[in-house]
Amino acid sequence: MEYIDYYKILELNKNASESDIKKAFRKLARKHHPDLNPNDASAKKKFQDINEANEVLSDPEKRKQYDTYGKDWKHAKEFEKAGGQRQQPFGGFSGRQQHSGGEEHDFSDFFESMFGGGSSRSGRGRQSRFKGQDLNAELHLDLKEVYKTDKRTLTVNGKSIRLNIPAGVENGQTIKIPGHGSEGMNGGASGDLFITFNISNHTRFKREGNNLYSDVDLDFYTAVLGGEITIDTFDGKVKLNVKPETQNGTKVKLKGKGFPVYKKEGEFGDLYITYQVKIPTNITEKEKELFRELAKLNKK
């Protein structure tokens, strides 16, 4: 197996912190995402390499194995197990084994003689199966796009995947798609694909879990006298009755007008409206006189 420098792919040095790795992955994944580079085979390959590098370096255990065993990091447990049985610890080596005769061999050569196509004591060759590498990907969506269940076709690791996105997924949520990672070795099972949702919000509503929050302007006269107003919800307009003498900052709950509950069809959170009472401006002299009369009545 050819050595792949995951640090170089993410444009990092070997002392990079977990935060550095995360930032580098997000930056490069956005830059080379296939959706932003249609019909660009090199960008597609680069995006796959970036995902693979992040999958290894963002996992402390995998990163440790990679730093120790290089291109043979996937077989670290086998190396350590075999080394323990032979009382030959391999930890701390840079990927090569020194025999007493002075000849050097790759860990991969040693591994092949132990588990690969070489002969066993019984004279029969055998190969160990290994599960393929898991892959990580980000899917960027707008809040409006996850209000209803949707279907998307994604290209990951050179394969097209038909993905059903349930309504109500949250920003940062990760879902697992079994068997859609890298292919296994020697007939082993394929790895899994983990997709993390990156959801932006360009609406007037604030989302917290399944509930939505919004401010609604209320004119001074309706706040004082009461009346009927029409407001926007996430899926249309509704009419509300405003009580007389409604104060600025009054909150109203609209049950079931929030966001869909993930994987619970027909269930919704609530919508919370906060009234922002607007004091009239540019009033006429006649209006001012009427307000003065009201002020006098209020003092009696």
C-alpha positions, 0 to 999 in steps of 0.5 A: 500500500502506498504511503499517503501523507494525510497531514500534507493533504490537509495542509497541516504539520504533524503538531496540528491540534484537533481544532486545527484539523477541524478548521482545515477540513471544513475549509478544504471540504467547502473549497473542493466539494463536488457540488461547487466543482461540477464535472471537475474530476480532480476536485472530486478526487481531492474531496475524497482525499480530504475526507479520508485524511480527516477521518484518520487525523480527527480520531485520536486512536487512528491518528496515533496508529497512523503516526506510528505505523505509517501506510500500514496503520490499519493493521496496527492491532495485528502488528501489536498482537503479533509483536506481543506473542513474539515478545517483540514490541513494535511501538515507537518504530517508524514503520520498519522492523530491524532483524538481528541480521541487520536487514530491514523490512517494512511492517507490511512485509512482516504483516504479509508473512504473518497474515497475508498470502504467505504459507502457514505452518500447515503449508496453506496460505490464508488472508485476513479480511479487514473492514474498509475505512469509514468516511465522513462528509458534510451536507450543507442545507438551508433551514427551509430545506429540512422543514419537509422530508427530502431526497438527495443524490450525493457523490461520495468516494466516487459513488452516487448515493440516494439519501432520504433526509427526514424532516427536522434534522438539526444543525451538527447532527450526524447520520450513519449510512452502513456500507457506503465507506471505503471497500474492505480488504481481502473481501472484508466488509465496506466501511460506513459513511457518516454525514454531518448536516451543516444547516444555515438559517436565512429566515426570520425565525430562530430555531431551538430544538423543535420550537421556533421564535419570532418577533412581530411588530404591533402598532400602538393602536392595536396594542391599546385597543386590541384587534386582529392581525395576520402574521407569518408562520414557517408554513404560511400565514395565520390570523391572531386576536390581540387582547386590548392593553397588550404590553411590549414584549408580550409572548404568545404561543402557537401550539404545533406551529414550530418545527417538525419533530425528527422522525416523528411524522405529524409532530411539531414543536411550537411557535413563540411570538413576541410582540414589539409595540411600535410607538407612532412617529410623524404624528399630526398636530391633531393627533398630538392634541388627542394624546394630550387629552388622553394624558389629562384624562389619565391624570384625573 
